[in-house]
């Protein structure tokens, strides 16, 4: 898998410009734009209301930038599993702090008529914040599976058992709120305010199905069957 990504990123687009360098530039531009917005509006971090979430989100942003430097710029850090576990925990803390700090407000208890935030005036509901917590916990389990599989390169049975065990968290899915994407476009007049937004909600639904059934479960099956090596490299590429 590492070779596959390396071959794609090394592909030459223009003289001196590869896919990898283009991705590096896009990521750097994204983070610079966020930092400039924070610098231009420092009051976003100051109010007591929601301060835990504001600070946790800022810490997550800086942590992501550290990961970018680790993966893309220098081989000196190579934080491996510690970084991946920290990323999942920070993601969980960010989602949970949002539900705790903002979830009691009436607008967040009610949310918008459509789940998701594709509409300009959409509001993230408390149930969506808590739903994100499930997927952050799932990411944490995924990190553990990849590193454990990497430590068992010669035991397909053990890797298969770990992959099967990774299905167990889905049994707890009903304990978390469920916000259906399809509800955003199935009922006429409900959901996206424009045909384009409704199309994007439908696209988001299929994106989720691709992630769950092919990228997530497909990755687990391939790791279980294929040798389990390179767990750290896979998790870095997944970031």
C-alpha positions in Angstrom: 0.0 0.0 0.0 2.9 2.4 0.8 4.3 1.7 -2.7 0.9 2.4 -4.3 0.6 5.8 -2.6 4.3 6.6 -3.4 3.8 5.8 -7.1 0.7 8.0 -7.2 2.2 11.0 -5.4 5.4 10.7 -7.5 3.4 11.1 -10.7 4.6 14.2 -12.7 1.9 16.7 -13.5 4.2 19.5 -14.7 7.9 20.0 -14.8 8.9 20.1 -11.1 5.3 19.5 -9.9 4.2 16.1 -8.7 0.9 15.0 -7.2 2.6 14.8 -3.8 3.8 18.3 -4.0 0.4 19.5 -5.1 -1.2 17.8 -2.1 1.4 19.3 0.2 0.7 22.7 -1.1 -3.1 22.3 -0.8 -2.8 21.0 2.8 -0.4 23.9 3.7 -2.8 26.4 2.2 -5.7 24.9 4.1 -4.0 25.2 7.5 -2.6 28.6 6.8 -6.1 29.8 5.9 -7.4 28.5 9.2 -4.6 30.0 11.2 -5.1 33.4 9.5 -8.8 33.3 10.3 -8.0 32.5 14.0 -5.5 35.3 14.1 -8.0 37.8 12.5 -10.7 36.8 15.0 -8.9 35.9 18.3 -12.1 36.7 20.2 -13.4 33.3 18.9 -11.3 31.6 21.6 -11.9 34.0 24.5 -15.5 33.7 25.6 -16.2 31.5 28.6 -19.2 30.0 26.9 -17.9 26.9 25.0 -14.3 27.6 26.0 -13.4 23.9 26.5 -14.5 23.1 23.0 -12.8 26.2 21.5 -9.5 25.2 23.1 -9.8 21.5 22.3 -10.6 22.3 18.7 -7.6 24.6 18.5 -5.4 21.9 20.0 -6.7 19.4 17.5 -5.8 21.8 14.7 -2.3 22.2 15.9 -2.0 18.4 16.4 -3.1 17.9 12.8 -0.4 20.3 11.7 2.2 18.3 13.7 1.0 15.2 11.9 1.4 16.9 8.6 4.9 17.8 9.4 5.7 14.3 10.6 4.3 12.6 7.5 5.1 15.1 4.7 8.1 17.1 5.7 10.5 15.3 7.9 11.3 11.7 9.1 12.6 13.0 12.4 9.4 12.7 14.5 7.8 9.5 13.4 5.4 9.4 16.2 3.7 6.3 14.9 1.1 4.8 17.2 1.2 7.5 19.9 0.2 10.1 17.4 -2.6 8.0 15.9 -4.1 7.2 19.3 -3.8 10.9 20.3 -5.6 12.0 17.2 -8.5 9.7 17.9 -8.7 10.8 21.5 -8.5 14.5 20.6 -11.2 14.0 18.0 -13.4 12.3 20.6 -12.7 15.2 23.1 -13.6 17.8 20.4 -16.9 16.2 19.5 -17.9 15.5 23.2 -16.9 19.0 24.3 -19.1 20.4 21.6 -22.1 18.4 22.8 -21.4 19.3 26.4 -20.7 23.1 25.9 -23.2 23.8 23.2 -25.7 20.9 23.2 -28.0 22.3 25.8 -28.8 25.4 23.7 -32.3 25.2 22.2 -31.0 25.7 18.7 -28.7 22.7 19.0 -31.3 20.5 20.7 -33.6 21.2 17.8 -31.0 21.3 15.0 -31.9 21.8 11.4 -34.6 20.0 9.5 -31.7 18.2 7.7 -28.8 16.5 9.3 -25.4 17.7 8.2 -24.2 21.2 7.6 -24.3 21.6 3.8 -26.9 24.3 3.9 -25.6 27.8 4.7 -27.9 28.3 7.7 -27.8 24.7 8.9 -27.1 24.1 12.6 -25.3 21.1 14.0 -27.6 19.3 16.5 -26.5 17.8 19.8 -27.4 14.3 18.5 -25.0 14.8 15.5 -22.2 15.8 17.9 -22.7 12.7 20.0 -22.9 10.6 16.8 -19.5 11.9 15.9 -18.2 10.5 19.2 -19.1 7.0 18.0 -17.0 7.3 14.9 -14.0 8.7 16.9 -14.2 5.7 19.2 -14.4 3.5 16.0 -11.2 5.2 14.7 -9.5 4.4 18.0 -10.4 0.7 17.6 -9.2 0.8 14.0 -5.8 2.2 15.0 -5.4 -0.6 17.6 -6.4 -3.2 15.0 -3.8 -2.0 12.4 -0.9 -1.9 14.8 -1.9 -5.3 16.4 -2.1 -6.8 12.9 1.3 -5.3 12.0 2.7 -7.2 15.0 1.3 -10.5 13.7 2.6 -10.7 10.2 2.8 -14.5 10.2 -0.5 -15.3 11.9 -3.5 -15.0 9.5 -5.8 -16.6 12.0 -5.0 -14.1 14.7 -5.4 -11.2 12.3 -8.7 -12.6 11.1 -9.9 -12.9 14.6 -9.0 -9.3 15.3 -10.8 -8.1 12.1 -13.9 -10.0 13.3 -13.6 -8.4 16.7 -13.5 -5.0 15.1 -17.1 -5.6 14.1 -18.2 -5.7 17.7 -18.3 -1.8 18.2 -21.0 -1.7 15.6 -23.3 -3.6 18.0 -23.2 -0.5 20.2 -24.2 1.8 17.3 -27.8 2.0 18.4 -26.7 3.5 21.7 -25.6 6.6 19.9 -27.9 9.0 17.9 -28.4 8.1 14.3 -28.9 10.9 11.8 -29.9 9.6 8.3 -28.5 11.3 5.3 -31.3 10.0 3.1 -33.8 12.0 5.2 -32.3 15.1 3.6 -33.6 14.3 0.1 -36.3 11.6 0.3 -39.1 13.8 1.6 -40.1 16.7 -0.9 -39.5 20.1 0.6 -37.4 18.8 3.5 -33.6 18.9 3.6 -31.5 20.8 1.1 -32.8 24.2 0.1 -31.7 23.9 -3.5 -31.4 21.0 -6.0 -27.6 21.3 -5.7 -27.6 20.9 -1.9 -30.0 18.0 -2.2 -27.7 16.3 -4.7 -24.7 16.9 -2.4 -26.6 15.3 0.5 -27.3 12.3 -1.8 -23.6 12.2 -2.8 -22.6 12.3 0.9 -24.8 9.3 1.6 -23.0 7.3 -1.1 -19.7 8.6 0.2 -20.5 7.1 3.6 -21.6 3.8 2.1 -18.3 3.7 0.2 -16.3 4.4 3.4 -18.1 1.9 5.5 -18.5 -1.1 3.3 -15.4 -0.8 1.0 -12.8 1.5 2.5 -13.2 0.4 6.2 -14.3 -3.2 6.1 -12.4 -3.8 2.8 -9.2 -2.5 4.4 -9.7 -4.8 7.4 -10.2 -7.8 5.2 -7.2 -7.0 3.1 -5.0 -6.5 6.2 -6.3 -9.7 7.8 -5.7 -11.7 4.6 -2.6 -10.0 3.3 0.0 -10.2 6.0 -0.8 -7.2 8.3 2.6 -5.5 7.7 3.0 -1.8 7.7 0.3 -0.9 10.1 2.0 2.3 11.1 2.4 3.3 7.4 -1.3 2.6 6.7 -2.5 4.7 9.6 -0.3 7.6 8.5 -1.7 7.4 5.0 -5.2 7.3 6.4 -4.8 10.7 8.1 
